[in-house]
Each structure stands twice: as C-alpha cells, then as structure tokens.
Amino acid sequence: MDLALIAVLSTLGLFVGMSLFAELGRRIGIARLARNSEGAAKGASAAEGAVFGLLGLLIAFSFSGAASRFEGRRDLIVQEANAIGTAYLRLDLLSAGPRTELQALFRRYVEVRMETYRGPETLAAYEIKRAEGTKLQEEIWTKAVAASRSPEVTPQTTVLLLPALNEMIDITATRVMATLNHPPPVVFLLLGGLSLVGALLVGYGTSINKDRSWFHTLVFAAILSITVYVIIDLEFPHLGLIRVDAADQVLIELRQSMR
C-alpha cells in the first residue's frame, strides 16, 4: 500500500473517529446531567482550554515545520539543477572524445534524477532509481578523472571540473536526507490523539443542548482532519495533492538544454 493511500485512509479514519468520540462525549455529558442537574464539574472549562490550547500549538508547530521542510526540498531541487548545469558546462574544457561521452552520461543522469523523485510509486522502485543514479555518478566521476589526467588537459581544467562534479554528487545525499527528514511518528500519534480528545470534549460540552447538532460536530471533525492531511501532504510532497512539480520543471528545462 503506497503512502498516498495510507494518508487518505488515516484522514478518513480520524474524521470517523472524531465523529464517534463527539457522540461518546455527548452521551457522557447527558448521563452526567441526569445525575447532576447543575451541569459540568467545576474547573472543566480550564481543562478544556488546556487541551485545545495544546492541540492548537501542536497543529501550528507541525504545520510550520512541514511547510519549512517543503520549501527546503524545493530549494534543493534548484540547487541540484544549478550544480548539474555548472558541471555540464565545464565539460567543454575537455577534448572532443571524453566530452561527448560524458555529455551523454550527463543527459541520462538528469533523466534518472527526474525519474527518481517523480516516477516511482513504491519505495522499492525509488531505491532502484536511486541506485541507478549512484552508478551513473561513479561512472561520470571515473571518466572525468581519467580525462583530466590526459596530457592535453591543463591543471586549471581539473581544478574547475572536478569540484563541480563533487558538488553535483554531494547534493544528491542532501536531497536524500531532506526526503527522509520527518517528525517522529509519535508527533502524528499525539496530534491524532489530541484531536480525538478535543472531539470528546466538544461532544461533552454540547450535551446540555436537547437537540443534537451534527453540523457543528462534522464541521469540527472535517476541519481538523483536513488540516492533519495537509500537514502529512506537505511532509510527502510527491505523493499527494501538494507537489513540488513546479520546482521539478527546472530539471526538465535543464535536460532540454542538453543537446
């Protein structure tokens, strides 16, 4: 099962769970009112305020962190495109034979990098593409080092070319770590748990009304569920509605410029 489907099912599960907890809270409140007509226990409002305050803070920090990491991943795509483009241009410093061979490898490498993050729908397919990219990196580096040792290549060419290739290779490790950088699972569990507790308190607080208001309950559950989904979507921008395809366009344009 892919992560996109897991995120959707988790969001639907949270919505259903909050609706059920709101109903449970209402029934608990009705039972308490039947025993004590004076209403809720003293201090209940303070406890509710603390729970909703904590829930609001957790949502704010989770959303802010996810949005920051999303922007960071987009910036890394641009940095990688710039690094590849710089290294590709410096291939012109080599003689015709090695230059043509390395340019062909570069074109394939850019295609693989695009497929690594846009094409695979499973973790196994992603790892296969990443391994292919690593193999191409090794081949490019080996051939570039061999070409730089040629007698007709000046030391200045080596100084310009090899650091550019090294930067191009290093940025891939940075992108991998950025892709794997997510909050601990306990943060999402706490977010879901507080949402359920909040729904319970909402149901308990509305139990004083004779008529059940499903509208308010469902709107509350829907808003929180959608918010949690957006946070998850930001954390995994290649899998859901929120994507970094606009940033990927930089790599596409780079590939088109490689003739």
N, C-alpha and C positions, 0 to 999 in steps of 0.2 A: 504494500500500500504506500503511495507516494505521500510526501509531506503536505501537498496542497489539499488532498482529500482528508488527511488527518486534521488539518487546521479547520476545514469546513465542518467536519463531524464534531470536533471539540467545541466549536462555537455553537452549533445546534444543541449539543448536549448541555452546554452551560445555560442556554436560553430555556430549555425544558426544565433543567434543574432549578433555576431561579424561579420559574413559574410555580413549580411544585413546592419549593421552600416558602414562597409567599403565601400559598394556600395553607401550608402547615402552620406558618406563623399566625395566620388569621384564626385558624381553629384553636390554637393555643390561647390566643387572646380572648376568643369567645368563651372558652372554658374557664379562663380566669375571671372574666366578668360575671360569669354565672355564680362563681364562688364569692367574689368580692365586687359589689356593685360600684365601689368607689373608683375603680379603674386600675391603671397600671401602678406598679410599685414605685415608691419614691426613688429618685435617682436614675430611673430608666432613661430619661432624656439625655443625661450626661453620658451614659454608656453608649447610647445610640450615636451621639455626637462623636465620641471617640472612635467608634467603629467606622463611621462614614468618613471621618477625617483621615484615618489611616488608609482607607480604601482610596480616597482622592489623592493622597500623597503617592501611594504606590502606583496608581494609574499615571500620574504626572511624571514620575521618575522613569517608569517603564517606557512611556511614550517618548519622552525626551531622549532617553538612551537609544531607543530603536531608531528614531529619526536621525540622530547624530551618526550612528553606525551606517545608516542608509546613505547619507551624504558622503561619508568617508569611503564607502565602496564605489560610489560614482566617481569620486576624485581619483581613486586608484586606477580606474579604467582609463581615464585621460592620461595619467602619469605613465601607464604601461604603453599606451599608443605613442606617446611622445618618445619614450625610451626606444621602442622598436623603430620608429621613424628616424631617429637620430642615427642609430646603428646601421640602418639600411642605407642611408645617405653616405655614410663613411665607407661603405663598401666600394664606392667609386675610386677610393685611393689605391685599390688593389689592381693588379693586372687583369686583363680580359678574362682569362681562363677561370681562375679562382672566383672572380667577381660574379661571373654568370652562374656558376654552380651555387654560390652562397645566396645569390638573389632568389634562385628557385627554391632553396630551402626556406628562406625567409617568407616567401609567399605561402608555402604550405604551413609554416609555423603560425602565421597570422590566422589562417583558416582554422587550424586546430584550436587556437586560443578562443576564437569566437564560438566554436562548437562545444568547447569545454563548459562554458557557462550558460549557453543558450539552448543547445540541443538536448543533452542528456536529461531524461526524466527520472532516472534512478541513480542511487549512489554508486552502483557498480559501473554503470555507463560513464558516470562522471570520472571515476578513478581510471578507467581505460583511456579516456581522452587526456586526462592529466599526465598519465604515464607516457602517452604518445608525444605530448608536448615536451616532457623532460628528455625523452630520447632525441628529439629534434634539437633541443638546446645543446646536448652533448655533442651531437654531430656538427652543429654550427660552430661551436667553440673549438672543436678539434681541427676542423678545416680552416678556421680563421687563424689559429695559432700556427698551423703548418704554412699557410700563405704568408703570414707576417715574417716568417724565417727565410723567405725567398731572398736571394741576393739583390734583386731589383727593388725590393721594398725598403723604404727609408725608416729609420728609427722613429721619426715623427709620426709615420703612418701607424706603427704599432701602438704608440702612446695614445693616439686618438681612437683607434678602432677597438682595442681590447677592453678598455674601461667602459666604453659604450655598450659592448656586449655583456660585460659583467653587470652593469646596471639593468639591462634588459632581463637578464636571468634572475637577478635578485628581486625584482618587482613581482615576479610570479609567486615567490614564497610569501611576500607581504600580502598579496591578494588571497592566497590560500588561508592565511591566518585570519584575515579580515572576514572571510566567508565563514570560518568556524567560530568566530567570536560572538557568542550569545550569552545572555544572562543564565545563571544556573537554573535548572528545571524547578527548583524549589520556589523561585520567584513567580513562575507561572502558576504553580500549585497554590501559593499563598494568594495570588490575585483571584484565582477561581474560588478559593475557599472564602475569602472576604466578600466576594460578590454574592455567594450563596447566603452567608450570614446577613449581609445587607438586605437581601430579598426577604429573609425570615423576619427581620425587624420591621420592614415595610408592611408585610402582612399582619404582623402583630399590632403595629400602630394603627392600621385601618380597621381593625376588628371592632372598634367602637361604632362604626357605621353599620346600620342594619342591612343596607344593600351592598352587595359585593361589586366592586368596581374593577372589572377585568382590564379596562382600558389603561388605567394608571399602572397596573401591575405589569401588563405586557409591554407597555412603552418603556418602563424602567428596565425590565429584563432585556428588551431588544437593544436599548442604547448601550448598556454595559457589555452585552455580548458582541455587538458590532465594534465597540472600542477595543475589546480584547483581540478580536480578529484583525483589526488594523495594526495593532502592535505586533502580532505574530507575522502579518504580511510584510511589515517593514523589516522584520528580522530575516525573512527569507524572500528577498525581492525578485527572485527569478521564478517563483513558484505560484504566486497568487495574482491578484488584481494589480497590486503595486509592483512595478518592474523598473529595471534600470536600462530598458531597451534604448532610450534616448542617448544614454552615455555609450552604449554598445555601438551606436552609429559611428562613433569616432573610429573604432577598429574597422568597420565596414568601409568607411571612406579611405582609411589608410591602405587597406587591401586593394581597393580600386585604383589607388595612385601608384601601385607597384606594377609597372609594366615590364 
